[in-house]
């Protein structure tokens, strides 16, 4: 008999968020921050403070990676 495993995506996103601003901002990490904001796991103000980002920078990330599925997040630049 197979098991069905339910994953709480919000908890998963919260667990993989970068811990501080001192990180190499890959496309995947940017996309995780955008998804956390879109899902309400992280507020815009909190993201700006935690990662020392400007609103313009967050908006550029959102326009590039917002609303995409994880497999679509592979970008040529980070």
C-alpha positions in Angstrom: 0.0 0.0 0.0 1.5 3.4 -1.0 1.5 6.3 1.4 0.3 9.8 0.4 2.5 12.5 1.8 1.1 16.0 2.0 3.6 18.7 2.0 2.8 22.1 3.5 4.4 24.4 0.9 4.3 27.4 3.1 6.4 25.6 5.8 8.7 24.3 3.1 9.3 27.8 1.8 9.8 29.2 5.3 12.4 26.5 5.9 14.4 27.2 2.8 14.4 31.0 2.9 17.9 32.4 3.1 18.9 33.2 6.7 20.5 36.6 6.1 21.4 39.1 3.4 24.9 37.6 3.3 24.2 35.1 0.6 24.9 34.7 -3.0 21.7 35.7 -4.7 21.1 32.9 -7.2 18.0 32.8 -9.4 16.6 30.1 -7.1 17.1 32.0 -3.9 15.5 35.1 -5.4 12.5 33.0 -6.6 12.1 31.5 -3.1 11.9 35.0 -1.6 9.3 36.0 -4.2 7.2 32.9 -3.6 7.4 33.5 0.1 6.1 37.0 -0.4 3.3 35.9 -2.8 2.2 33.2 -0.4 2.1 35.6 2.6 4.9 33.7 4.4 7.1 36.8 4.3 6.0 40.4 4.2 7.6 42.8 1.7 8.8 45.1 4.5 10.3 42.1 6.4 12.1 40.9 3.2 13.5 44.4 2.6 14.8 44.6 6.2 16.1 41.0 6.5 17.9 41.0 3.1 18.7 44.7 2.8 16.8 45.1 -0.4 15.2 48.1 -2.0 11.6 48.0 -3.1 12.8 48.4 -6.7 15.0 45.4 -6.4 12.2 43.3 -5.0 9.9 44.5 -7.8 12.5 43.4 -10.4 12.7 40.0 -8.8 8.9 39.7 -8.8 8.6 40.7 -12.4 11.2 38.1 -13.4 10.2 35.2 -11.2 6.7 35.9 -9.8 4.0 33.3 -10.3 6.4 30.7 -11.8 6.6 27.1 -10.9 9.9 25.8 -9.4 11.0 24.1 -12.6 10.4 27.3 -14.6 12.7 29.2 -12.3 16.0 28.2 -13.9 17.3 31.5 -15.2 20.4 32.2 -17.2 21.4 35.0 -14.8 21.1 35.5 -11.1 
